[in-house]
Amino acid sequence: MTDVFLLLSSMLTGAVRVLVGLTLVHRLLSVKRPDRKSIAAGLAGALVLTVLLSLLHAPDFYRMALEAVLIAACAPRLQGAGLRMGLFVGIFYEIGGSFWSFLLSAGLGVLLRSQDFLNTGTLAGQSALWLLHGLLTVLAVWLSRDREINRKSAFRAVSALTLAGFLGIITLSEQTVLAIPDDTLYMWTILAVVLMMSVLVFNINRQYEVEKELARLKSEQAELLERDYTAVNRAYQVNAKLFHDFHNHIGVLRQFLTHEKYGEAVRYLDELQAPVRNLTAAVWTGDETADYLINSKAAAAEADGIRFQVQVEFPRRTNIRSVDLYAILGNLLDNAIEAARQVENPERRTVALTIRRIHQMLVIKVENSFAGAPVQEKGELKTTKTEGGLHGWGLKSAQTAAEKYDGMVRAGVSGEVFRAVATLSFQGMEDIHE
């Protein structure tokens, strides 16, 4: 088998591994799908690494390490993933790929009673290598489809796969067909245990991030509940006071009207109406989370002199979870209010929220004025907020929440208006009568 063929095979398999790694980063970390730029960067990096390692005759360990670094470098810059988690996925993906390459080659060698499967310089070794990369390609195609993956089911499947690999290594240590050094078997046994632990650690980390975001959303919702309860209670107290003083107010109005002081009478009525005006202007969608959120954002906008307009046509009893609706609405309205607040002319500060139901599709549209054109980075619109914390995670959670309902979030500029639109597919739920 010629050196040129082996070099071409190494280049192609390296390209496959890197592309599958970028796809895994996209699905596991819920970041941007690999685009042409990231694919081109990954392919170029894989080809350079393969040629360089081939000229230096470097062992596989260096290939694994450099490919993991390449994946970790492409993920943050081109897909928006965190460097730490990108490196984590890259390292353990490379270890897992090499582990299963050895396990598959050894398994075929035992089955067909040939030592050649353990040597990639032979035809048998190349066939085992390409069998694994063919399976990786199928995995990448399946993962690239726009489908919702159940996290618990995925965790169980990956755990079962790593456990099967561990049992496979234990089985290989008992066979007598192939001459495999004990040090090699011991190394892969240790790595199989490391892989099982890494799957557990990754699942715990993702669960922690989700629970942390949910805790923040629940905390904000509790604050909104308390604020609205206080506002409603205050309004009812004002109403009680008005009713108690009703005969006095009637007397004052009668005096104004008797002396034809109509302007004073109108102003007096406005003063009486002011305490309950905010209560009567409340937006009620039928969903408590949406109600609290919209009204709190409307109050925040009014405090900054922003004209806040709401048109809501919200379906009753759907399968859309309140926490997902909160993530989408909260993110879009926060960005709109922040942008409108920066407009110098108070008369041009506007935010408009429209929620419409079109058959089984819910459309959430937020439009706002802005002072300057939105910043674009790597093809994506970025917020102008500078606070730290979970703001960046919240932007991703809005898109993630929409994807749960086969939807999406799209944003752009139309004239002097910035428009963000989220679309969600929903299913109606029957009312439960006692």
C-alpha positions as MATLAB code, in Angstrom:
seq = 'MTDVFLLLSSMLTGAVRVLVGLTLVHRLLSVKRPDRKSIAAGLAGALVLTVLLSLLHAPDFYRMALEAVLIAACAPRLQGAGLRMGLFVGIFYEIGGSFWSFLLSAGLGVLLRSQDFLNTGTLAGQSALWLLHGLLTVLAVWLSRDREINRKSAFRAVSALTLAGFLGIITLSEQTVLAIPDDTLYMWTILAVVLMMSVLVFNINRQYEVEKELARLKSEQAELLERDYTAVNRAYQVNAKLFHDFHNHIGVLRQFLTHEKYGEAVRYLDELQAPVRNLTAAVWTGDETADYLINSKAAAAEADGIRFQVQVEFPRRTNIRSVDLYAILGNLLDNAIEAARQVENPERRTVALTIRRIHQMLVIKVENSFAGAPVQEKGELKTTKTEGGLHGWGLKSAQTAAEKYDGMVRAGVSGEVFRAVATLSFQGMEDIHE';
ca = [
       0.000    0.000    0.000;
       1.608    3.259   -1.128;
       2.477    6.176    1.125;
       0.387    8.496   -1.062;
      -2.727    6.394   -0.480;
      -2.126    6.352    3.272;
      -1.626   10.124    3.292;
      -4.866   10.703    1.365;
      -6.703    8.324    3.687;
      -5.344   10.162    6.737;
      -6.383   13.520    5.283;
      -9.925   12.348    4.550;
     -10.423   10.615    7.899;
      -9.051   13.668    9.700;
     -11.502   15.906    7.827;
     -14.391   13.601    8.758;
     -13.405   13.619   12.448;
     -13.181   17.407   12.618;
     -16.517   17.970   10.849;
     -18.270   15.448   13.091;
     -16.672   17.152   16.099;
     -18.039   20.559   15.055;
     -21.487   19.013   14.578;
     -21.312   17.497   18.062;
     -20.388   20.888   19.514;
     -23.432   22.382   17.764;
     -25.842   19.787   19.168;
     -24.353   19.243   22.623;
     -23.767   22.900   23.482;
     -26.805   24.352   21.633;
     -24.705   26.783   19.595;
     -24.738   27.885   15.964;
     -24.737   25.199   13.298;
     -21.416   24.839   11.425;
     -21.602   27.145    8.388;
     -19.407   27.297    5.300;
     -16.802   29.376    7.086;
     -16.446   27.002   10.029;
     -16.479   23.948    7.741;
     -13.774   25.466    5.532;
     -11.662   26.359    8.586;
     -12.075   22.865   10.021;
     -11.165   21.159    6.739;
      -8.142   23.385    6.179;
      -6.915   22.817    9.723;
      -7.387   19.052    9.467;
      -5.452   18.872    6.183;
      -2.576   20.969    7.546;
      -2.354   18.874   10.702;
      -2.388   15.604    8.761;
       0.397   16.667    6.405;
       2.495   18.089    9.250;
       2.156   14.997   11.453;
       2.841   12.717    8.482;
       6.105   14.530    7.701;
       7.149   14.383   11.364;
       6.002   10.749   11.764;
       4.312   11.772   15.012;
       2.328    9.188   17.026;
      -1.468    9.195   17.248;
      -1.423   10.956   20.610;
      -0.292   14.207   18.970;
      -2.956   13.856   16.278;
      -5.678   13.448   18.919;
      -4.434   16.425   20.936;
      -4.085   18.779   17.973;
      -7.469   17.845   16.499;
      -9.109   18.484   19.886;
      -7.432   21.908   20.006;
      -8.569   22.612   16.426;
     -12.197   21.794   17.296;
     -11.975   23.871   20.477;
     -10.532   26.802   18.487;
     -13.218   26.699   15.774;
     -16.155   26.292   18.184;
     -15.831   29.632   20.084;
     -14.784   31.783   17.124;
     -17.130   30.407   14.476;
     -20.022   28.810   16.394;
     -20.263   30.933   19.531;
     -19.470   28.140   22.005;
     -17.578   28.683   25.233;
     -13.885   27.849   25.036;
     -13.945   25.680   28.151;
     -16.881   23.527   27.050;
     -15.637   23.451   23.445;
     -12.297   22.081   24.630;
     -14.062   19.600   26.910;
     -16.175   18.211   24.058;
     -13.185   18.189   21.676;
     -10.902   16.271   24.047;
     -13.340   13.560   25.020;
     -14.682   13.240   21.480;
     -11.144   12.535   20.233;
     -10.529   10.050   23.038;
     -13.823    8.331   22.289;
     -13.105    8.193   18.551;
      -9.665    6.642   19.069;
     -11.069    4.249   21.666;
     -13.745    2.935   19.343;
     -11.284    2.790   16.450;
      -9.081    0.462   18.475;
     -12.057   -1.529   19.774;
     -13.536   -2.000   16.287;
     -10.197   -2.970   14.762;
      -9.479   -5.447   17.550;
     -12.992   -6.858   17.377;
     -12.718   -7.464   13.619;
      -9.261   -8.944   14.157;
     -10.608  -11.436   16.703;
     -13.639  -12.237   14.578;
     -11.626  -12.796   11.369;
      -8.479  -14.041   13.181;
      -6.134  -11.510   11.590;
      -3.541   -9.316   13.283;
      -3.587   -6.959   10.259;
      -6.695   -5.139   11.488;
      -4.606   -3.498   14.217;
      -2.198   -2.038   11.641;
      -3.586    0.936    9.694;
      -0.832    0.451    7.120;
      -2.604   -2.655    5.819;
      -5.756   -3.027    3.737;
      -7.530   -4.721    6.663;
      -6.542   -1.871    8.993;
      -7.791    0.722    6.532;
     -11.110   -1.100    6.118;
     -11.666   -1.042    9.888;
     -10.688    2.636    9.989;
     -13.132    3.591    7.251;
     -15.896    1.492    8.766;
     -15.672    3.638   11.900;
     -15.570    6.898    9.931;
     -18.538    5.779    7.869;
     -20.476    5.353   11.114;
     -19.290    8.798   12.253;
     -20.554   10.309    8.986;
     -23.977    8.720    9.490;
     -24.011   10.116   13.046;
     -23.143   13.617   11.790;
     -25.918   13.536    9.165;
     -28.443   12.395   11.777;
     -27.373   15.069   14.262;
     -27.470   17.836   11.639;
     -31.202   17.391   11.125;
     -33.478   19.928   12.820;
     -35.035   17.689   15.405;
     -35.519   17.938   19.138;
     -33.270   15.484   20.988;
     -34.476   14.348   24.378;
     -31.585   15.055   26.741;
     -32.338   12.161   29.093;
     -32.630    9.658   26.246;
     -29.391   10.921   24.714;
     -27.604   10.621   28.066;
     -28.811    7.043   28.465;
     -27.754    6.117   24.916;
     -24.254    7.582   25.311;
     -23.872    5.990   28.741;
     -24.874    2.616   27.309;
     -22.380    3.084   24.461;
     -19.469    3.878   26.804;
     -20.405    0.980   29.080;
     -20.472   -1.345   26.063;
     -16.988   -0.112   25.149;
     -15.746   -0.798   28.671;
     -17.152   -4.343   28.547;
     -15.600   -4.784   25.090;
     -12.138   -3.919   26.442;
     -12.586   -6.346   29.337;
     -13.578   -9.037   26.828;
     -10.506   -8.323   24.671;
      -8.247   -8.854   27.675;
      -9.526  -12.437   27.916;
      -9.111  -13.411   24.245;
      -6.113  -15.324   22.882;
      -6.491  -14.766   19.130;
      -4.673  -11.424   18.859;
      -1.402  -10.509   20.501;
      -2.298   -7.241   22.251;
       0.210   -5.891   24.796;
      -1.080   -5.732   28.353;
      -0.008   -2.085   28.616;
      -2.231   -1.220   25.654;
      -5.258   -2.994   27.135;
      -4.628   -1.388   30.510;
      -4.427    2.079   28.930;
      -7.700    1.669   27.028;
      -9.410    0.269   30.123;
      -8.457    3.391   32.055;
      -9.633    5.618   29.193;
     -12.944    3.746   29.025;
     -13.538    4.587   32.685;
     -12.527    8.215   32.020;
     -15.026    8.379   29.161;
     -17.845    7.120   31.377;
     -16.975    9.726   33.998;
     -16.789   12.491   31.377;
     -20.307   11.658   30.156;
     -21.578   11.911   33.726;
     -19.745   15.198   34.369;
     -21.041   16.724   31.119;
     -24.625   15.775   31.935;
     -24.328   17.238   35.445;
     -22.861   20.472   34.046;
     -25.648   20.926   31.493;
     -28.278   20.146   34.110;
     -26.712   22.729   36.411;
     -26.804   25.424   33.705;
     -30.450   24.693   32.902;
     -31.466   24.727   36.564;
     -29.536   27.954   37.143;
     -31.376   29.677   34.303;
     -34.731   28.315   35.459;
     -34.008   29.532   38.986;
     -33.291   33.013   37.633;
     -36.512   33.023   35.611;
     -38.552   31.838   38.594;
     -36.961   34.486   40.798;
     -37.867   37.219   38.322;
     -41.375   35.834   37.996;
     -41.789   35.824   41.776;
     -40.673   39.463   41.906;
     -43.167   40.346   39.190;
     -45.930   38.513   41.035;
     -45.184   40.447   44.206;
     -45.000   43.758   42.333;
     -48.304   43.187   40.529;
     -50.014   41.975   43.684;
     -48.880   45.138   45.452;
     -50.089   47.285   42.552;
     -53.481   45.595   42.441;
     -53.874   45.808   46.215;
     -52.975   49.495   46.145;
     -55.472   50.122   43.351;
     -58.257   48.423   45.291;
     -57.416   50.487   48.358;
     -57.649   53.620   46.244;
     -61.008   52.432   44.918;
     -62.255   51.865   48.450;
     -61.176   55.376   49.422;
     -62.875   56.820   46.345;
     -66.090   55.016   47.166;
     -65.916   56.223   50.767;
     -65.470   59.826   49.585;
     -67.946   59.421   46.743;
     -70.520   61.927   48.024;
     -67.800   64.543   48.539;
     -66.525   64.132   44.957;
     -70.065   64.340   43.597;
     -70.547   67.581   45.500;
     -67.356   69.092   44.071;
     -68.287   68.086   40.514;
     -71.812   69.449   40.948;
     -70.327   72.770   42.090;
     -68.047   72.953   39.023;
     -70.884   72.113   36.622;
     -73.328   74.514   38.254;
     -70.882   77.372   37.684;
     -70.106   76.067   34.143;
     -66.465   75.368   35.009;
     -66.230   72.451   32.625;
     -62.437   72.506   32.320;
     -61.978   72.255   36.072;
     -64.505   69.398   36.170;
     -62.570   67.430   33.507;
     -59.267   67.967   35.308;
     -60.837   66.847   38.591;
     -62.109   63.647   36.917;
     -58.619   62.992   35.501;
     -57.145   63.282   38.986;
     -59.689   60.793   40.317;
     -58.981   58.356   37.469;
     -55.159   58.495   37.643;
     -54.665   55.974   40.498;
     -56.591   53.229   38.691;
     -55.509   54.023   35.137;
     -52.558   51.612   35.283;
     -54.828   48.811   36.481;
     -57.338   49.260   33.677;
     -54.567   49.415   31.078;
     -53.238   45.953   32.007;
     -52.841   43.412   29.224;
     -54.382   40.049   29.939;
     -53.449   37.212   27.571;
     -54.790   34.341   29.639;
     -51.237   33.211   30.445;
     -50.093   34.512   33.828;
     -46.410   34.528   32.895;
     -47.063   36.555   29.743;
     -49.321   38.951   31.651;
     -46.788   39.683   34.374;
     -43.934   39.997   31.904;
     -45.708   42.298   29.441;
     -47.023   44.595   32.150;
     -43.663   44.839   33.924;
     -41.895   45.675   30.659;
     -44.613   48.198   29.809;
     -44.057   49.889   33.182;
     -40.278   49.922   32.615;
     -40.741   51.421   29.145;
     -43.115   54.101   30.425;
     -40.586   55.053   33.118;
     -38.042   55.761   30.360;
     -40.499   57.752   28.242;
     -40.960   54.962   25.707;
     -44.328   54.571   23.982;
     -45.233   50.924   24.514;
     -47.934   49.456   22.255;
     -49.407   45.974   22.686;
     -51.690   43.939   20.438;
     -52.286   40.428   21.709;
     -54.223   37.522   20.260;
     -53.148   34.668   22.487;
     -54.564   31.117   22.248;
     -55.948   29.594   25.426;
     -54.520   26.358   26.885;
     -51.601   25.358   24.670;
     -48.624   23.058   25.118;
     -46.246   26.063   25.235;
     -44.588   26.060   28.645;
     -44.591   29.318   30.580;
     -40.831   29.201   31.153;
     -40.186   28.972   27.391;
     -42.589   31.809   26.641;
     -40.904   33.836   29.373;
     -37.438   33.234   27.895;
     -38.519   34.423   24.430;
     -40.659   37.400   25.447;
     -38.259   38.587   28.143;
     -35.234   38.548   25.845;
     -36.934   40.280   22.909;
     -38.578   42.970   25.051;
     -35.408   43.654   27.064;
     -33.407   44.220   23.886;
     -36.157   46.405   22.372;
     -36.462   48.615   25.470;
     -32.683   48.931   25.756;
     -32.401   50.044   22.117;
     -35.348   52.473   22.318;
     -33.973   53.989   25.528;
     -30.871   55.140   23.632;
     -32.906   57.238   21.153;
     -32.250   60.906   21.978;
     -35.623   62.254   20.854;
     -38.227   61.051   23.429;
     -40.998   61.302   20.843;
     -39.280   58.634   18.713;
     -38.867   56.104   21.510;
     -41.274   53.308   20.618;
     -41.678   49.618   21.311;
     -44.509   47.619   19.774;
     -45.394   44.049   20.761;
     -47.698   41.997   18.564;
     -48.733   38.415   19.349;
     -50.896   36.717   16.725;
     -52.282   33.265   16.288;
     -52.240   31.935   12.718;
     -53.851   28.507   12.696;
     -51.477   26.382   14.840;
     -48.668   28.937   14.673;
     -47.969   31.606   17.302;
     -46.131   34.673   15.988;
     -44.441   37.020   18.474;
     -43.231   40.252   16.861;
     -41.347   43.001   18.696;
     -40.534   46.261   16.884;
     -38.586   49.187   18.282;
     -36.838   52.401   17.317;
     -33.065   52.573   17.691;
     -30.315   55.174   17.813;
     -27.705   53.295   15.793;
     -27.631   50.282   13.515;
     -27.402   46.980   15.454;
     -23.950   45.423   15.712;
     -23.327   42.351   13.600;
     -20.665   39.867   14.607;
     -19.968   36.681   12.633;
     -23.254   37.036   10.797;
     -25.342   37.369   13.975;
     -27.003   40.415   15.518;
     -25.520   41.188   18.929;
     -27.074   42.981   21.879;
     -25.667   46.344   22.916;
     -25.913   45.485   26.604;
     -22.653   45.368   28.495;
     -23.738   43.591   31.676;
     -22.213   40.245   32.461;
     -23.959   37.333   34.069;
     -26.280   35.127   32.073;
     -27.290   37.642   29.421;
     -25.458   35.814   26.627;
     -26.921   32.528   27.797;
     -30.381   34.127   27.762;
     -29.993   35.106   24.093;
     -29.250   31.494   23.259;
     -32.094   30.257   25.445;
     -34.616   32.308   23.423;
     -33.632   30.507   20.224;
     -33.446   27.185   22.076;
     -36.927   27.724   23.526;
     -38.346   28.483   20.063;
     -36.716   25.380   18.585;
     -38.568   23.225   21.116;
     -41.763   24.097   19.215;
     -40.293   23.720   15.704;
     -39.849   27.487   15.591;
     -37.149   30.078   15.203;
     -36.163   33.631   16.126;
     -35.245   36.024   13.328;
     -34.238   39.687   13.588;
     -33.418   42.507   11.175;
     -33.767   46.178   10.326;
     -36.602   47.575    8.191;
     -36.125   51.293    7.573;
     -35.912   52.990   10.952;
     -37.429   50.057   12.827;
     -35.689   47.038   14.272;
     -37.892   43.946   14.118;
     -37.505   40.611   15.924;
     -39.945   37.798   15.147;
     -40.319   34.485   16.955;
     -42.528   31.753   15.515;
     -43.768   28.760   17.499;
     -45.915   25.794   16.552;
     -48.362   24.843   19.285;
     -50.995   22.267   20.050;
     -54.249   23.105   21.756;
     -55.145   21.391   25.018;
     -58.684   20.570   26.015;
     -60.163   22.288   29.042;
     -60.480   20.049   32.074;
     -63.880   20.316   33.779;
     -64.465   18.941   37.210;
];
